[in-house]
Amino acid sequence: MRRVRRRGPARTPAGLAGAEPGPGFEITFDGRPVRALPGQSIAAALWAASVLSWRTTRVNGRPRGAFCGIGSCFDCLATVNGEPGLRACLLPARPGDAVTTQEGTGHAAPRP
């Protein structure tokens, strides 16, 4: 007869490290409020809010978001607080950050 072993609560990285994030805060994405947690990257906050794309490519205007998640590629470039070309996967979210969809390089005037 096979014994079934009971498991405790699910093990998570935060639980293993004993981390307890502080209170959440808001950033905005294209003017829409998005919740974020201390230490969370902008990409992670956007993913948690079901936002998968926050820039378009220079040539064909195709949507892009996070790809590698570790700063090796450039798919997650975002415009944050008016500064284009920032890697959202490496940039910690801060209260009040304004993230806007980056079109191409982010240096051209936005389309009407």
PECOR-V425625 format. One record per residue. N is the residue number from 1. SS is DSSP state (helix for helix, strand for strand, loop for the rest). OMEGA is omega as a letter, one per 30 degrees, with the letter a starting at -180 (* if undefined). D_FIRST is the distance of its C-alpha to the first C-alpha in Angstrom with 1 decimal. Layout:
n:N ss:SS omega:OMEGA d_first:D_FIRST
n:N ss:SS omega:OMEGA d_first:D_FIRST
This chain:
n:1 ss:loop omega:a d_first:0.0
n:2 ss:loop omega:l d_first:3.8
n:3 ss:loop omega:l d_first:6.5
n:4 ss:loop omega:a d_first:9.6
n:5 ss:loop omega:l d_first:12.7
n:6 ss:loop omega:l d_first:15.8
n:7 ss:loop omega:l d_first:18.9
n:8 ss:loop omega:l d_first:22.4
n:9 ss:loop omega:a d_first:25.5
n:10 ss:loop omega:l d_first:26.1
n:11 ss:loop omega:l d_first:27.8
n:12 ss:loop omega:l d_first:31.3
n:13 ss:helix omega:l d_first:34.1
n:14 ss:helix omega:l d_first:36.2
n:15 ss:helix omega:l d_first:33.5
n:16 ss:helix omega:a d_first:32.8
n:17 ss:helix omega:a d_first:36.6
n:18 ss:loop omega:a d_first:37.1
n:19 ss:loop omega:l d_first:39.6
n:20 ss:loop omega:a d_first:41.0
n:21 ss:loop omega:l d_first:43.6
n:22 ss:loop omega:a d_first:46.8
n:23 ss:loop omega:l d_first:48.1
n:24 ss:loop omega:l d_first:48.4
n:25 ss:strand omega:a d_first:51.8
n:26 ss:strand omega:l d_first:53.5
n:27 ss:strand omega:l d_first:54.7
n:28 ss:strand omega:l d_first:56.3
n:29 ss:strand omega:a d_first:55.7
n:30 ss:loop omega:l d_first:58.8
n:31 ss:loop omega:a d_first:59.7
n:32 ss:strand omega:a d_first:56.4
n:33 ss:strand omega:l d_first:54.6
n:34 ss:strand omega:l d_first:51.3
n:35 ss:strand omega:l d_first:49.1
n:36 ss:strand omega:l d_first:48.3
n:37 ss:loop omega:l d_first:46.7
n:38 ss:loop omega:l d_first:48.2
n:39 ss:loop omega:a d_first:47.3
n:40 ss:loop omega:l d_first:46.3
n:41 ss:strand omega:l d_first:48.2
n:42 ss:helix omega:l d_first:50.4
n:43 ss:helix omega:a d_first:48.2
n:44 ss:helix omega:l d_first:45.0
n:45 ss:helix omega:l d_first:46.9
n:46 ss:helix omega:l d_first:48.2
n:47 ss:helix omega:a d_first:44.8
n:48 ss:helix omega:l d_first:43.4
n:49 ss:loop omega:l d_first:46.3
n:50 ss:loop omega:l d_first:45.4
n:51 ss:loop omega:a d_first:48.5
n:52 ss:loop omega:a d_first:47.7
n:53 ss:loop omega:l d_first:51.2
n:54 ss:loop omega:l d_first:54.1
n:55 ss:strand omega:l d_first:56.5
n:56 ss:strand omega:a d_first:58.1
n:57 ss:loop omega:a d_first:59.1
n:58 ss:loop omega:a d_first:62.7
n:59 ss:loop omega:a d_first:63.4
n:60 ss:loop omega:l d_first:61.5
n:61 ss:loop omega:a d_first:60.5
n:62 ss:loop omega:a d_first:56.8
n:63 ss:strand omega:l d_first:54.3
n:64 ss:strand omega:l d_first:52.5
n:65 ss:loop omega:l d_first:50.2
n:66 ss:loop omega:l d_first:47.7
n:67 ss:loop omega:a d_first:46.5
n:68 ss:loop omega:l d_first:45.4
n:69 ss:loop omega:a d_first:45.2
n:70 ss:loop omega:l d_first:46.3
n:71 ss:loop omega:l d_first:50.1
n:72 ss:loop omega:a d_first:50.3
n:73 ss:loop omega:a d_first:51.6
n:74 ss:loop omega:a d_first:54.1
n:75 ss:loop omega:a d_first:52.5
n:76 ss:loop omega:a d_first:52.0
n:77 ss:strand omega:a d_first:55.7
n:78 ss:strand omega:l d_first:56.8
n:79 ss:strand omega:a d_first:60.0
n:80 ss:strand omega:a d_first:59.4
n:81 ss:loop omega:l d_first:62.3
n:82 ss:loop omega:a d_first:64.7
n:83 ss:strand omega:a d_first:63.7
n:84 ss:strand omega:l d_first:62.4
n:85 ss:strand omega:l d_first:60.2
n:86 ss:strand omega:a d_first:57.7
n:87 ss:strand omega:a d_first:54.1
n:88 ss:loop omega:a d_first:52.1
n:89 ss:loop omega:a d_first:48.9
n:90 ss:loop omega:a d_first:50.6
n:91 ss:loop omega:l d_first:52.7
n:92 ss:strand omega:l d_first:51.4
n:93 ss:loop omega:l d_first:52.1
n:94 ss:loop omega:a d_first:54.8
n:95 ss:loop omega:l d_first:55.9
n:96 ss:loop omega:l d_first:58.4
n:97 ss:loop omega:l d_first:57.9
n:98 ss:strand omega:l d_first:59.3
n:99 ss:strand omega:l d_first:57.5
n:100 ss:strand omega:l d_first:59.3
n:101 ss:loop omega:l d_first:58.5
n:102 ss:strand omega:l d_first:60.2
n:103 ss:strand omega:a d_first:62.1
n:104 ss:loop omega:a d_first:62.7
n:105 ss:loop omega:a d_first:63.7
n:106 ss:loop omega:a d_first:64.3
n:107 ss:loop omega:l d_first:67.9
n:108 ss:loop omega:l d_first:69.5
n:109 ss:loop omega:l d_first:70.7
n:110 ss:loop omega:l d_first:68.0
n:111 ss:loop omega:l d_first:68.5
n:112 ss:loop omega:* d_first:70.0
